[in-house]
Amino acid sequence: MAELITWKAEFAAMAALLNIVGVGMISAFTASASVDMKRPGSRFSYVTSNQITWIASLPSITAIFGNLLSGYLSLKIGRNAGMYSVSVPTYIIEIATLKIRGFLGSCYHITYATGVLIAMLLGITVRWSWLAIVGAFFSTSATFFIFFIPESPAWLIANDRHTEVVQSFQFLKGDYVDSVSEANMVREHFTERPQKSVSLQEFKKPQLYKPIVLSIGLVFFQQFSGINALMAYTVEIFEHAESSVDPSIAAAVVAGVQVIATAFGGALMDKCGRTKLFTISGIFVSFGLLTLGIYGILAKNCFWEQTLTAGFR
């Protein structure tokens, strides 16, 4: 595909990514909102820690069913059927060129981290109800913009909707390329592939099961590292550390570092390769979680708690 150089193509990518900002705000909502819910005068002033735990768990619980459903809808109805966490990366990659595919793929995580940062920053000053409204604004706006962007050309070709393929290329590429020729070229690429269903026997082949095992393994260990739980309780963690810095501000700093690190990794992805970045990030994440875990264990002792928190004051 030709380079993504038209403003309409950029608009399509940004419209798809806009909803991910809302997803990031949902992940960080509990961290900021729980503090406000406990304040005098809040409608949730008598909320308990157990209830806050349920509030923090609901996004992850609903994501299990939502991701399964959106994956099916994305395959059967189209990427625009639900521009959520499953469909967005696929849509971005399918409208991107090979040269910038790595960076655009990382934009998913950059916008997610940006959503977390927005939630943390707003949590410093606004009430939890307004924080929820801002998060809903991003998701609602993304749903509105979806009606103005085309379906993925790859999905249209795979489903024999050839007329719409040309229209999609015209939107994404404008007058820079011959949309009909480009559509025919991509269509030929699809028709050259052997069309056959995958049987269970195929999963015994290394070229199939190895990528699947590696991909699932990476996602499994990422999720079970507890990153979502840490984001949901970032403010509370700093409260327990008894830092002289306001816990909400400290949490916002953490979110800001996350945005910078994600953008930095995205810029290096196509130059350094995925494996090196996986290794480096894995080392830093392991070290950070190990340090936090040791602090949690030693902080149970009053002497160690005073010693370890002295550096934060």
C-alpha positions in Angstrom: 0.0 0.0 0.0 1.1 3.5 -0.6 2.3 5.8 2.2 -0.2 7.1 4.7 0.1 10.7 3.6 -3.4 12.1 3.4 -5.1 13.9 6.3 -8.0 11.6 5.9 -5.8 8.5 6.5 -4.5 10.2 9.6 -8.0 11.1 10.7 -9.0 7.4 10.3 -6.1 6.3 12.5 -6.8 8.9 15.1 -10.5 8.2 15.2 -9.8 4.5 15.8 -7.3 5.4 18.5 -9.5 7.9 20.3 -11.5 5.2 22.0 -8.3 3.8 23.4 -7.8 7.0 25.4 -11.1 6.2 27.1 -10.0 2.6 27.7 -6.9 4.0 29.5 -9.0 6.3 31.6 -11.2 3.4 32.6 -8.1 1.5 33.8 -6.9 4.4 35.9 -10.4 5.5 37.0 -10.3 3.7 40.3 -6.9 5.0 41.3 -8.1 8.6 41.1 -11.8 8.2 41.9 -11.4 6.1 45.0 -9.6 9.0 46.8 -12.4 11.4 46.0 -15.1 8.8 47.0 -13.6 8.8 50.5 -13.6 12.5 50.9 -16.2 14.2 53.1 -19.2 15.4 51.1 -18.8 12.8 48.4 -21.9 10.8 47.5 -19.7 7.7 48.1 -18.2 9.0 51.4 -19.0 5.7 53.1 -17.5 3.5 50.5 -15.5 0.6 51.9 -12.2 -0.9 50.7 -14.1 -4.0 49.6 -16.5 -2.0 47.5 -13.6 -0.1 45.9 -12.0 -3.5 45.0 -15.2 -4.5 43.2 -15.2 -1.2 41.3 -11.5 -1.7 40.3 -12.3 -5.3 39.2 -15.3 -4.6 37.0 -13.4 -3.3 33.9 -11.2 -6.5 33.9 -14.2 -8.8 34.4 -16.3 -7.2 31.7 -13.3 -7.1 29.3 -13.2 -10.9 29.3 -16.6 -11.1 27.6 -16.3 -7.9 25.7 -13.0 -8.9 24.0 -14.4 -12.3 23.0 -17.5 -10.7 21.5 -15.7 -7.8 19.7 -13.2 -10.3 18.2 -16.0 -12.2 16.6 -17.8 -9.1 15.4 -14.6 -7.7 14.0 -14.2 -10.9 11.9 -17.8 -11.3 10.8 -19.1 -7.7 10.5 -16.0 -5.7 10.1 -13.4 -3.7 12.0 -15.8 -0.8 12.4 -18.3 -3.0 14.1 -16.7 -2.1 17.4 -13.6 0.1 17.5 -12.4 -1.2 20.8 -9.3 -2.8 22.1 -9.5 -5.9 19.8 -10.4 -4.2 16.6 -8.3 -1.0 16.8 -4.8 -2.6 16.5 -6.0 -4.8 13.5 -7.5 -1.8 11.8 -4.4 0.4 12.3 -2.1 -2.3 10.9 -4.3 -3.0 7.9 -4.3 0.6 6.8 -0.6 1.2 7.5 2.4 0.6 5.4 5.1 -1.8 6.3 7.5 1.0 6.9 5.5 2.7 9.7 3.5 -0.3 10.8 5.6 -0.8 13.9 5.2 2.8 15.1 1.4 2.9 14.3 1.0 -0.4 16.2 2.7 1.2 19.2 0.3 4.2 19.0 -2.3 1.9 20.5 -0.2 1.7 23.7 0.8 5.4 23.6 -2.9 6.5 23.5 -3.7 4.0 26.2 -1.0 5.4 28.4 -2.2 8.9 27.5 -5.6 8.0 28.8 -4.1 6.8 32.0 -2.2 10.1 32.4 -5.3 12.2 31.7 -7.2 10.3 34.4 -4.4 10.7 36.9 -4.1 14.5 36.2 -7.8 15.1 36.3 -8.0 13.1 39.5 -5.9 15.7 41.3 -8.5 18.4 40.9 -11.9 17.1 39.7 -14.5 15.0 41.4 -14.9 11.3 40.5 -18.2 12.0 38.7 -16.6 14.5 36.3 -13.7 12.1 35.7 -16.2 9.5 34.6 -17.9 12.0 32.3 -14.6 12.9 30.6 -13.9 9.2 30.0 -17.3 8.7 28.5 -16.7 11.7 26.2 -13.7 10.0 24.6 -15.6 6.8 24.0 -18.7 8.6 22.7 -16.6 10.8 20.4 -14.9 7.7 19.0 -18.2 6.0 18.3 -19.4 9.2 16.4 -16.2 9.4 14.3 -16.4 5.7 13.3 -19.3 6.6 11.0 -17.0 8.8 9.0 -14.1 6.5 8.4 -14.0 3.6 5.8 -13.8 -0.1 6.6 -10.4 -1.8 6.4 -9.5 -2.5 2.7 -8.1 -5.9 3.7 -11.4 -7.0 5.4 -13.4 -5.7 2.4 -11.4 -7.7 0.0 -11.5 -10.8 2.1 -15.3 -10.5 2.1 -15.6 -9.8 -1.7 -16.9 -6.3 -1.3 -14.9 -5.0 -4.2 -16.7 -1.7 -4.9 -16.2 -0.6 -1.3 -12.5 -1.5 -1.5 -12.0 1.2 -4.2 -14.0 3.7 -2.1 -11.9 2.9 0.9 -8.6 3.4 -1.0 -10.0 6.7 -2.4 -10.7 7.9 1.2 -7.3 6.8 2.6 -5.1 7.7 -0.3 -7.0 10.5 -2.1 -5.5 11.5 -5.5 -2.0 10.3 -4.6 -2.6 6.8 -6.0 -4.7 5.0 -8.5 -7.3 3.5 -6.2 -8.5 1.0 -8.7 -5.0 -0.3 -9.4 -4.1 -0.5 -5.8 -7.3 -2.4 -5.0 -6.6 -4.9 -7.8 -3.0 -5.3 -6.5 -4.2 -6.1 -3.0 -6.9 -8.4 -4.3 -4.4 -10.4 -6.3 -2.3 -10.8 -3.2 -5.3 -12.3 -1.4 -6.3 -14.5 -4.3 -2.8 -15.9 -4.5 -3.1 -17.3 -1.0 -4.3 -20.8 -0.7 -7.9 -20.7 0.6 -8.5 -23.6 3.0 -9.8 -24.1 6.4 -7.4 -24.9 9.3 -7.8 -28.3 10.9 -6.7 -29.4 14.3 -3.9 -31.3 12.7 -2.4 -28.0 11.4 -1.8 -26.9 15.0 0.8 -29.7 15.3 3.0 -27.9 12.9 5.8 -25.8 14.5 5.2 -22.9 12.1 1.7 -22.6 13.4 1.8 -23.5 17.1 5.1 -21.8 18.0 3.9 -18.2 17.1 0.6 -18.9 18.9 2.3 -20.2 22.1 4.8 -17.3 22.1 2.0 -14.7 21.5 -0.3 -16.1 24.2 2.7 -16.5 26.6 3.7 -12.9 26.2 0.1 -11.7 26.8 -0.4 -14.1 29.7 2.7 -13.0 31.6 2.0 -9.3 30.9 -1.5 -9.6 32.4 -0.5 -11.8 35.3 2.3 -9.4 36.2 -0.5 -7.4 37.9 0.0 -4.3 35.9 -3.8 -3.5 35.8 -4.0 -3.9 39.6 -1.0 -1.6 40.0 -2.6 1.0 37.8 -5.9 0.8 39.8 -4.2 1.2 43.1 -1.3 3.6 42.3 -2.6 6.4 44.5 -3.3 4.0 47.3 0.2 2.6 47.1 1.7 6.1 47.5 -0.7 6.8 50.4 0.6 3.7 52.3 4.2 4.8 51.5 3.4 8.1 53.4 5.3 10.2 50.9 5.6 13.9 51.5 4.4 14.3 47.8 0.7 14.3 47.3 -0.2 10.7 46.3 -2.3 11.9 43.3 0.6 14.0 42.0 3.0 11.1 42.4 0.6 8.8 40.5 0.4 11.4 37.7 4.2 11.4 37.5 4.2 7.6 37.2 1.6 7.9 34.4 3.7 10.5 32.7 6.8 8.3 32.8 4.7 5.5 31.2 3.7 7.8 28.3 7.4 8.8 27.7 8.6 5.2 27.9 5.9 3.9 25.6 6.6 6.6 23.0 10.3 6.0 23.2 9.8 2.3 22.7 7.5 2.9 19.8 10.1 5.1 18.1 12.8 2.4 18.5 10.6 -0.5 17.5 11.3 -0.5 13.8 15.0 0.2 14.4 16.0 -2.0 17.3 13.5 -4.9 16.7 10.9 -6.4 18.9 13.0 -9.0 20.8 15.5 -6.5 22.2 12.8 -4.2 23.4 10.9 -7.2 25.0 14.1 -8.1 26.8 14.9 -4.7 28.1 11.3 -3.9 29.2 11.0 -7.3 30.8 14.1 -6.7 32.9 13.0 -3.3 34.1 9.4 -4.5 34.9 10.7 -7.5 36.8 13.1 -5.2 38.8 10.3 -2.8 39.6 7.8 -5.4 40.7 10.5 -7.2 42.8 11.3 -3.9 44.5 7.6 -3.2 45.2 7.0 -6.7 46.4 10.0 -6.6 48.8 8.7 -3.2 50.1 5.3 -4.7 50.7 6.7 -7.5 52.7 9.2 -5.5 54.8 6.8 -2.7 55.4 4.7 -4.9 57.7 7.5 -4.4 60.2 7.3 -1.0 61.8 11.1 -0.5 61.8 11.4 -1.4 58.2 8.4 0.7 57.2 10.0 3.8 58.8 13.4 3.1 57.2 12.0 2.4 53.7 9.6 5.4 53.6 12.2 7.8 54.9 13.6 8.3 51.4 10.2 9.4 50.1 9.8 12.2 52.7 
